Amino acid sequence: MNRREFIKTGSAGLAATALNQDALAELVNGKPKRVGLIGTGWYGKVDLLRLIQVAPVEVVSLCDVDKDLLAGAADIVAERQKSGKKPRLFADYREMLAEKDLDIVLIGTPDHWHALNMIEAVKAGADVYVQKPISVDVREGQAMLKAARQYGRVVQVGTQRRSTPHLIEAKKKFVDTGILGNIAHAEICCYYHMRNGSNPPDMAPPANLDYEMWTGPAPMRPYNNIVHQRGWRSFMEYGNGIIGDMCIHMLDTVRWMLDLGWPETVNSSGGILVGKQAKANISDTQTATFDFKDLQVVWQHRTWGHAPDPAYPWAAFLYGDKGTLKMSVNSYDFIPSARGASPVHQNVVMELDEYPEDRTEKDLERHVAPAVRGHMLDFLNAIATRGKPVADIEQGYISTTACILANLSMELGRQLKWDPKTGTILNDAEANKRLARVYRAPWEHPFA
C-alpha cells in the first residue's frame, strides 16, 4: 500500500477533520507503527485485523489469559500481516506494556478490565483503541479520561457508528441539512434475544484459562460455561448488561448525529421480568429516558417477544417535524412528512470485493467491518495529527456514564440528575456512593 492508496482509502470513511497529508505520509512511508493487542477473543481480533487491512503496521505483541485463544490469534496475525512474523505472546498485560515499545495498543478485553488496561497503556506511551463501554463504573471512566489527557495520548473508543459509512451519509443528507426539521424526540432500542437463558452448573474453569486473572478486579464468581467465551455480558459483575453493550452504541449515535453533550437527567425502570429461570443476572426488559432538555432520547430493550419494526430490531429513530430517520448497522430509511415527497432507503455496503478475506473470516460481522475500518483510519489520522478522534475518550466517557446511570436509576428506583462539572449526581448521596465499585484485592481502583 502506498501513500496515495492509503489516503484515498482513508478519506472515504473518515468523519474527522481534513487529513494532514504530510503526517500521514510519514505514517505510511516511515517505520511501521508497532501494535499490541490485549484480549485476543472475538472483537479483539476483529479490530486488529481491520487495522492490518488499512495501515502498514507491525503487530509485535499479543496478550490473553486464554492460552488457546492467544496461540490461535498469533497464527492468524502471522498469516495476515505483511511481515509474516508471529507476535510475542504474554499472559499478563502488565508484562507486555512494561516493554514500553508499542506505539498503539488495542484493548478487546471484557469490560471490567478496560480501565486498568487503558490507563497502563497510556502510561507506557501508547495511543489506545479501547472497546466500548469504556468502563463498568463512572469513576473508572473519569480516571481514564484524566490519564489520556495527562499523558497526551490519543484514545479512540469502539463506538464505530460514528465511522459507519451509510450513517455518515445519513447525517450529512438529512440531519446537517435540516431536512428533518426540528428534532425533539429520538427512540433507540434493541430487541435481540441475546440474554443467555440457560442455567448451567458451576464447574472448574478449563485448563487453558487463567480464571483468577480473567476475573481480575471483578467479584469472584464460580465459573460456568456461559462466561467464557463471549457470554460474560450476561453477568453484571463484568459489565452493564444490554444497556452497556447495545444502548451505548445507539445513544452515542444520536449524540453524535445531533451534537449532544450530557443528558440533564436519566430515568430508568425494568428488570428480570420474563427470564427468571436463567443464571444470567442482567435485565431482560428495560426502558430508560435520557433527557437533553429540548430533546428526550428513549431506550428500550427486550430479550423476548417481537421487535415493533422487524427491519430495525437494533436501531435509532430520529423524529423531526419534517420527517423521520431510521438507522441501523444494516441500513437507513428517510421518511418525509410532506405529501408526495419520496422516501430514501440505503443499505450498508460491505466492501467484500475490496477486502475478500472478510468473506471467510470466522465470526466477523461483515456488515460492520467497513465501520471498523473507517474508525481505525480516523484513529490513525488523530495519531498522525495529534488531534482528537471522532470517538475521543471524552465522548466515550459521556455515553458510557449515561448508560451506567440508567442502570443505577433502575436499581434505586428514581431519576438521577447529573452534574458534569463535578462529575457527581446532584442531591443523592446514596447514588454517588455507587459511582465506584469495590475492587477485588489485590487490584486497586484507579480513581483518586
C-alpha positions as CSV (number, residue, x, y, z in Angstrom):
1,M,0.0,0.0,0.0
2,N,1.4,3.4,-1.0
3,R,0.6,6.8,0.4
4,R,-1.8,7.6,-2.4
5,E,-3.8,4.4,-1.8
6,F,-3.8,4.9,1.9
7,I,-5.2,8.5,1.7
8,K,-7.7,7.5,-0.9
9,T,-9.0,4.7,1.2
10,G,-8.9,6.7,4.4
11,S,-10.7,9.8,3.2
12,A,-13.8,7.9,2.1
13,G,-14.6,6.8,5.6
14,L,-13.3,9.5,7.9
15,A,-15.7,11.5,10.0
16,A,-12.9,13.7,11.3
17,T,-11.3,16.9,10.0
18,A,-9.3,17.1,6.8
19,L,-6.4,14.7,6.6
20,N,-2.9,16.0,7.4
21,Q,-1.3,14.6,4.3
22,D,2.3,15.2,5.4
23,A,1.7,13.5,8.8
24,L,0.0,10.6,7.1
25,A,2.8,10.3,4.5
26,E,5.2,9.8,7.4
27,L,2.8,7.2,8.9
28,V,2.7,5.3,5.6
29,N,6.2,5.6,4.4
30,G,8.1,5.7,7.7
31,K,8.8,2.9,10.2
32,P,5.6,0.8,10.7
33,K,3.7,1.5,13.9
34,R,4.3,-1.2,16.5
35,V,1.0,-2.6,17.7
36,G,-0.1,-4.7,20.7
37,L,-3.5,-6.3,21.4
38,I,-4.8,-7.1,24.9
39,G,-7.7,-9.6,24.7
40,T,-7.5,-11.8,21.6
41,G,-11.1,-13.0,21.7
42,W,-13.9,-12.1,19.2
43,Y,-13.8,-8.3,18.9
44,G,-10.1,-8.0,19.8
45,K,-9.3,-9.9,16.6
46,V,-12.0,-8.1,14.6
47,D,-10.4,-4.7,15.5
48,L,-6.8,-5.9,15.0
49,L,-7.4,-7.5,11.6
50,R,-9.3,-4.4,10.3
51,L,-6.3,-2.2,11.4
52,I,-3.9,-4.5,9.5
53,Q,-6.2,-4.1,6.4
54,V,-5.9,-0.3,6.3
55,A,-2.5,0.5,7.6
56,P,1.2,-0.7,7.3
57,V,1.5,-1.7,10.9
58,E,3.5,-4.4,12.6
59,V,1.7,-6.5,15.3
60,V,4.5,-7.3,17.7
61,S,2.6,-8.3,20.9
62,L,-0.5,-10.2,21.9
63,C,-1.8,-10.8,25.4
64,D,-4.5,-13.1,26.7
65,V,-5.3,-15.2,29.8
66,D,-6.6,-18.0,27.5
67,K,-3.6,-19.9,26.1
68,D,-5.6,-21.4,23.2
69,L,-7.1,-18.0,22.1
70,L,-3.6,-16.5,22.3
71,A,-2.0,-19.2,20.1
72,G,-4.8,-19.1,17.6
73,A,-4.6,-15.3,17.3
74,A,-0.8,-15.4,16.8
75,D,-1.3,-17.8,13.8
76,I,-3.9,-15.5,12.2
77,V,-1.8,-12.4,12.7
78,A,1.3,-14.1,11.1
79,E,-0.8,-15.1,8.2
80,R,-2.4,-11.7,7.7
81,Q,0.4,-9.2,8.4
82,K,2.9,-8.3,5.6
83,S,6.0,-9.4,7.5
84,G,4.6,-12.9,8.2
85,K,6.1,-12.7,11.7
86,K,4.4,-14.1,14.8
87,P,4.0,-11.6,17.7
88,R,5.4,-12.1,21.1
89,L,2.9,-13.7,23.5
90,F,2.0,-12.6,27.0
91,A,-0.4,-13.8,29.7
92,D,-0.2,-10.6,31.7
93,Y,-0.8,-7.2,30.1
94,R,1.5,-5.5,32.6
95,E,4.5,-7.5,31.3
96,M,3.6,-6.7,27.7
97,L,3.3,-3.0,28.5
98,A,6.5,-3.0,30.6
99,E,8.4,-3.4,27.4
100,K,7.4,0.2,26.5
101,D,8.0,-0.4,22.8
102,L,4.4,-0.2,21.5
103,D,3.1,2.8,19.5
104,I,-0.5,1.5,19.5
105,V,-2.4,-0.7,21.9
106,L,-5.8,-2.2,21.1
107,I,-8.0,-3.3,24.1
108,G,-10.5,-6.1,23.5
109,T,-10.9,-7.5,27.0
110,P,-14.2,-7.8,28.9
111,D,-15.5,-4.5,30.2
112,H,-14.3,-5.0,33.8
113,W,-10.7,-4.8,32.5
114,H,-10.9,-1.7,30.3
115,A,-9.9,0.9,32.8
116,L,-6.8,-0.8,34.2
117,N,-5.7,-1.9,30.7
118,M,-6.1,1.5,29.1
119,I,-4.5,3.6,31.9
120,E,-1.5,1.3,32.0
121,A,-1.2,1.5,28.2
122,V,-1.2,5.3,28.1
123,K,1.4,5.4,30.9
124,A,3.6,3.2,28.7
125,G,3.4,5.8,26.0
126,A,1.0,4.1,23.6
127,D,-2.0,5.6,21.8
128,V,-5.0,3.4,22.5
129,Y,-8.1,2.0,20.8
130,V,-10.4,0.7,23.6
131,Q,-13.7,-1.1,23.2
132,K,-16.9,0.2,24.5
133,P,-18.2,0.8,27.1
134,I,-15.0,2.3,28.4
135,S,-15.7,1.3,32.0
136,V,-18.0,-0.6,34.3
137,D,-18.3,2.2,36.8
138,V,-18.3,6.0,36.5
139,R,-15.2,6.7,38.5
140,E,-13.2,4.4,36.2
141,G,-14.2,6.5,33.2
142,Q,-13.2,9.6,35.0
143,A,-9.7,8.1,35.7
144,M,-9.4,7.0,32.1
145,L,-10.1,10.5,30.7
146,K,-7.7,12.0,33.2
147,A,-4.9,9.6,32.2
148,A,-5.4,10.1,28.5
149,R,-5.1,13.9,28.9
150,Q,-2.3,13.7,31.5
151,Y,-0.1,11.5,29.2
152,G,-1.1,13.2,26.0
153,R,-2.3,10.1,24.2
154,V,-4.9,9.6,21.5
155,V,-7.6,7.3,22.7
156,Q,-10.3,6.1,20.3
157,V,-13.4,4.3,21.7
158,G,-15.0,1.5,19.8
159,T,-18.3,3.3,19.2
160,Q,-17.9,2.8,15.5
161,R,-21.3,4.0,14.4
162,R,-19.6,7.4,14.2
163,S,-17.5,5.9,11.3
164,T,-20.2,3.8,9.7
165,P,-20.3,5.0,6.0
166,H,-24.0,4.8,5.4
167,L,-24.7,6.6,8.8
168,I,-22.2,9.3,7.9
169,E,-24.2,9.7,4.7
170,A,-27.5,9.9,6.5
171,K,-26.2,12.5,8.9
172,K,-24.9,14.7,6.1
173,K,-28.0,14.4,3.9
174,F,-30.8,14.6,6.5
175,V,-29.6,16.0,9.8
176,D,-26.9,18.5,8.9
177,T,-29.0,20.0,6.1
178,G,-32.1,20.5,8.3
179,I,-34.3,18.3,6.1
180,L,-35.7,16.6,9.2
181,G,-36.7,19.9,10.7
182,N,-37.0,20.4,14.4
183,I,-35.9,17.1,16.1
184,A,-37.4,16.9,19.5
185,H,-37.6,13.2,20.1
186,A,-35.4,10.1,19.5
187,E,-36.0,6.4,20.2
188,I,-33.3,3.8,20.5
189,C,-33.8,0.1,21.0
190,C,-32.6,-3.5,21.0
191,Y,-35.0,-6.4,20.7
192,Y,-32.4,-9.1,20.1
193,H,-32.9,-12.3,22.1
194,M,-29.3,-12.0,23.3
195,R,-29.6,-12.7,27.1
196,N,-28.5,-16.2,27.8
197,G,-31.5,-18.2,29.0
198,S,-29.7,-21.3,30.3
199,N,-28.8,-22.3,33.9
200,P,-25.7,-24.5,33.7
201,P,-24.0,-25.9,36.7
202,D,-20.9,-24.3,38.1
203,M,-17.7,-26.1,37.2
204,A,-13.9,-25.9,37.2
205,P,-12.6,-23.5,34.6
206,P,-10.8,-25.1,31.6
207,A,-7.1,-25.7,31.8
208,N,-6.3,-23.2,29.1
209,L,-7.9,-20.3,31.0
210,D,-6.4,-18.5,34.0
211,Y,-9.7,-17.7,35.6
212,E,-8.2,-15.9,38.5
213,M,-6.5,-13.4,36.2
214,W,-9.6,-13.3,33.9
215,T,-11.7,-12.2,36.9
216,G,-9.1,-9.6,38.0
217,P,-10.7,-6.7,39.8
218,A,-14.3,-8.0,39.5
219,P,-16.0,-10.1,42.2
220,M,-15.1,-13.7,42.0
221,R,-18.0,-15.8,40.8
222,P,-18.0,-19.6,40.4
223,Y,-17.1,-20.5,36.9
224,N,-19.7,-21.7,34.4
225,N,-19.6,-22.3,30.7
226,I,-21.7,-19.2,29.9
227,V,-18.9,-16.9,31.0
228,H,-16.1,-17.8,28.5
229,Q,-16.1,-17.1,25.7
230,R,-18.3,-14.2,24.9
231,G,-21.1,-14.9,27.5
232,W,-19.7,-12.8,30.3
233,R,-22.1,-9.9,29.4
234,S,-24.9,-12.0,31.0
235,F,-23.5,-11.0,34.4
236,M,-23.4,-7.5,36.0
237,E,-20.1,-8.3,37.7
238,Y,-18.3,-7.9,34.4
239,G,-20.3,-5.2,32.5
240,N,-23.5,-3.2,32.4
241,G,-25.8,-5.6,30.7
242,I,-27.6,-4.8,27.5
243,I,-27.7,-1.1,28.3
244,G,-23.9,-1.2,28.5
245,D,-23.5,-3.4,25.4
246,M,-26.1,-2.2,22.9
247,C,-27.7,1.1,24.2
248,I,-24.3,2.8,24.3
249,H,-23.9,2.4,20.5
250,M,-27.3,3.9,19.7
251,L,-27.2,6.6,22.4
252,D,-23.7,7.6,21.1
253,T,-25.1,7.6,17.5
254,V,-27.8,10.1,18.5
255,R,-25.4,12.2,20.5
256,W,-23.0,12.3,17.5
257,M,-25.8,13.0,15.0
258,L,-27.3,15.8,16.9
259,D,-24.1,17.1,18.6
260,L,-25.5,16.5,22.1
261,G,-23.4,16.6,25.3
262,W,-24.6,15.4,28.7
263,P,-28.2,14.4,29.5
264,E,-29.5,16.5,32.3
265,T,-31.4,13.6,33.9
266,V,-31.6,9.9,33.5
267,N,-34.6,7.8,34.5
268,S,-34.9,4.0,34.0
269,S,-37.1,1.1,35.0
270,G,-37.2,-2.6,34.3
271,G,-35.6,-5.8,35.5
272,I,-35.8,-9.5,35.0
273,L,-39.5,-9.8,34.1
274,V,-39.6,-12.9,31.9
275,G,-36.3,-15.0,32.0
276,K,-36.3,-15.6,35.8
277,Q,-35.1,-19.2,35.4
278,A,-31.8,-18.2,33.8
279,K,-28.4,-17.9,35.6
280,A,-27.9,-14.5,33.9
281,N,-28.4,-11.6,36.3
282,I,-28.8,-8.8,33.7
283,S,-32.2,-7.3,32.9
284,D,-34.3,-8.8,30.2
285,T,-36.6,-5.7,30.0
286,Q,-35.6,-2.1,30.4
287,T,-36.7,1.4,29.5
288,A,-34.6,4.5,30.0
289,T,-35.1,8.2,29.3
290,F,-32.1,10.4,28.7
291,D,-33.4,14.0,28.9
292,F,-31.3,16.6,27.0
293,K,-33.7,19.4,27.9
294,D,-35.2,20.1,24.5
295,L,-35.0,16.5,23.3
296,Q,-35.6,13.2,25.0
297,V,-33.9,10.0,23.9
298,V,-35.8,6.9,25.0
299,W,-34.2,3.5,25.1
300,Q,-36.0,0.1,25.3
301,H,-34.7,-3.4,25.2
302,R,-36.5,-6.7,25.5
303,T,-34.8,-10.1,25.1
304,W,-38.1,-11.7,24.4
305,G,-41.1,-11.1,22.1
306,H,-41.1,-9.4,18.7
307,A,-39.5,-6.1,17.5
308,P,-42.1,-3.4,16.6
309,D,-40.2,-2.8,13.4
310,P,-38.8,-6.1,12.1
311,A,-36.4,-4.2,9.8
312,Y,-35.0,-2.3,12.7
313,P,-34.6,-4.5,15.7
314,W,-31.5,-2.7,17.0
315,A,-31.8,0.9,15.9
316,A,-32.1,4.6,16.4
317,F,-35.0,6.7,15.2
318,L,-34.9,10.5,14.9
319,Y,-38.3,12.2,14.8
320,G,-38.4,15.7,13.2
321,D,-41.4,17.8,12.3
322,K,-40.5,17.3,8.6
323,G,-39.6,13.7,8.6
324,T,-38.3,10.6,10.3
325,L,-34.9,8.9,10.0
326,K,-34.5,5.2,10.9
327,M,-30.9,3.9,11.3
328,S,-29.3,0.6,12.0
329,V,-26.0,-1.1,11.2
330,N,-27.6,-2.6,8.1
331,S,-29.4,0.4,6.6
332,Y,-31.2,3.8,6.9
333,D,-34.6,5.0,5.8
334,F,-35.7,8.6,5.5
335,I,-39.4,9.1,5.6
336,P,-40.5,12.6,4.7
337,S,-43.6,14.2,6.2
338,A,-44.5,16.2,3.1
339,R,-47.2,14.7,1.0
340,G,-45.8,13.4,-2.3
341,A,-42.2,13.6,-1.2
342,S,-40.1,10.5,-1.9
343,P,-38.6,8.3,0.8
344,V,-35.0,7.3,0.7
345,H,-33.5,3.9,1.5
346,Q,-29.9,2.9,1.7
347,N,-28.3,-0.4,2.6
348,V,-24.8,-1.0,4.1
349,V,-22.1,-1.6,1.5
350,M,-19.9,-4.4,2.8
351,E,-16.8,-3.9,0.7
352,L,-16.3,-7.7,0.2
353,D,-14.6,-7.2,-3.2
354,E,-12.1,-4.7,-1.8
355,Y,-11.4,-7.0,1.2
356,P,-12.1,-10.6,0.1
357,E,-10.7,-12.0,3.4
358,D,-13.8,-10.7,5.0
359,R,-15.8,-13.4,3.2
360,T,-14.2,-16.2,5.2
361,E,-13.0,-14.7,8.5
362,K,-14.6,-16.6,11.4
363,D,-17.2,-14.7,13.4
364,L,-16.7,-11.5,11.5
365,E,-19.8,-9.2,11.3
366,R,-19.2,-8.5,7.6
367,H,-21.7,-5.6,7.6
368,V,-19.8,-3.9,10.4
369,A,-16.3,-4.3,9.0
370,P,-16.4,-1.1,6.9
371,A,-17.3,0.9,10.0
372,V,-14.4,-0.6,12.0
373,R,-12.0,0.1,9.1
374,G,-13.3,3.7,9.0
375,H,-12.9,4.0,12.7
376,M,-9.3,2.7,12.6
377,L,-8.5,5.2,9.8
378,D,-9.9,8.0,11.9
379,F,-7.8,6.8,14.8
380,L,-4.7,6.8,12.7
381,N,-5.5,10.3,11.4
382,A,-5.7,11.5,15.0
383,I,-2.4,9.8,15.8
384,A,-0.8,11.5,12.8
385,T,-2.1,14.9,13.6
386,R,-2.1,14.5,17.4
387,G,-5.8,15.6,17.3
388,K,-8.9,14.1,18.8
389,P,-10.5,11.2,17.0
390,V,-14.2,11.1,16.3
391,A,-14.9,8.8,19.3
392,D,-12.5,10.5,21.6
393,I,-12.3,9.1,25.2
394,E,-14.3,12.1,26.5
395,Q,-17.2,11.1,24.1
396,G,-16.9,7.5,25.3
397,Y,-16.9,8.7,28.9
398,I,-20.2,10.6,28.4
399,S,-22.0,7.8,26.6
400,T,-20.7,5.2,29.0
401,T,-21.6,7.2,32.1
402,A,-25.2,7.9,30.8
403,C,-25.7,4.1,30.4
404,I,-24.3,3.3,33.8
405,L,-26.6,6.0,35.3
406,A,-29.6,4.3,33.6
407,N,-28.8,1.0,35.4
408,L,-28.3,2.9,38.7
409,S,-31.6,4.7,38.3
410,M,-33.4,1.3,37.7
411,E,-31.7,-0.2,40.7
412,L,-32.5,2.8,43.0
413,G,-36.0,3.4,41.6
414,R,-35.6,7.1,41.0
415,Q,-34.5,9.7,38.5
416,L,-30.9,10.9,38.6
417,K,-29.7,14.4,37.8
418,W,-26.1,14.6,36.6
419,D,-23.7,17.5,37.2
420,P,-20.9,17.3,34.6
421,K,-18.9,20.0,36.3
422,T,-18.4,18.0,39.5
423,G,-18.8,14.5,37.9
424,T,-21.4,13.7,40.5
425,I,-25.2,13.1,40.9
426,L,-27.0,16.0,42.4
427,N,-28.6,15.7,45.8
428,D,-28.2,12.0,46.1
429,A,-25.5,10.8,48.5
430,E,-26.6,7.1,48.1
431,A,-26.3,7.2,44.4
432,N,-22.9,8.9,44.5
433,K,-21.5,6.1,46.7
434,R,-22.2,3.7,43.8
435,L,-20.2,5.6,41.2
436,A,-17.3,3.4,42.0
437,R,-17.4,-0.3,42.6
438,V,-15.3,-2.2,45.1
439,Y,-12.3,-3.8,43.5
440,R,-11.3,-7.3,44.5
441,A,-7.9,-7.4,46.2
442,P,-5.1,-7.0,45.3
443,W,-6.3,-4.8,42.4
444,E,-6.7,-1.1,43.2
445,H,-9.3,1.2,41.8
446,P,-7.7,3.8,39.5
447,F,-9.8,6.8,40.7
448,A,-8.1,9.1,43.1
